[in-house]
Amino acid sequence: MTTVTQIKCACPSCLCVVSLTEAIEKSGKSYCSSACADGHPNGTGCGHTGCECHK
């Protein structure tokens, strides 16, 4: 049996994988940052290297 410790950010355009202990949970989904969790207000991205998400 394997225990999942990491999950892809729930934001569709985000490439980030976040650990479950550090994820920001909103509406039952896990996000890598508050920008993703809040739906990218003002078009801001998550700020993680190599990730271009902003939607």
C-alpha positions in Angstrom: 0.0 0.0 0.0 1.3 3.4 -0.9 0.6 6.6 0.9 0.2 9.7 -1.3 2.3 12.6 0.0 2.3 14.8 -3.0 -0.4 16.0 -5.4 -0.6 18.1 -8.5 -2.0 21.6 -7.9 -5.7 21.7 -8.7 -5.3 24.7 -10.9 -5.7 23.4 -14.5 -2.9 25.5 -16.0 -0.5 25.0 -13.1 2.4 22.5 -13.4 3.3 22.4 -9.7 3.3 19.4 -7.5 2.8 20.2 -3.8 3.1 18.1 -0.7 -0.2 17.5 1.1 1.2 19.0 4.3 2.0 22.3 2.6 -1.0 22.5 0.2 -3.5 25.2 0.5 -7.0 23.6 0.6 -10.0 25.3 -0.8 -13.4 23.7 -1.7 -11.9 20.2 -1.2 -9.0 20.8 -3.7 -5.3 21.2 -3.0 -3.4 24.2 -4.4 0.3 25.1 -4.4 -0.3 28.8 -3.6 -2.9 31.2 -2.6 -2.9 32.7 -6.1 -4.0 29.4 -7.5 -6.5 28.8 -4.7 -8.1 32.2 -5.2 -8.4 31.8 -9.0 -5.5 34.1 -9.9 -6.9 37.6 -9.1 -5.4 40.2 -11.3 -3.8 37.5 -13.4 -1.0 36.8 -10.9 0.8 33.4 -11.2 2.0 31.2 -8.4 5.5 32.5 -8.8 7.1 29.1 -8.8 10.1 28.6 -11.1 9.1 27.3 -14.5 5.4 27.6 -14.0 3.5 30.0 -16.1 0.0 29.6 -14.7 -2.2 32.6 -14.3 -5.8 31.5 -14.9 
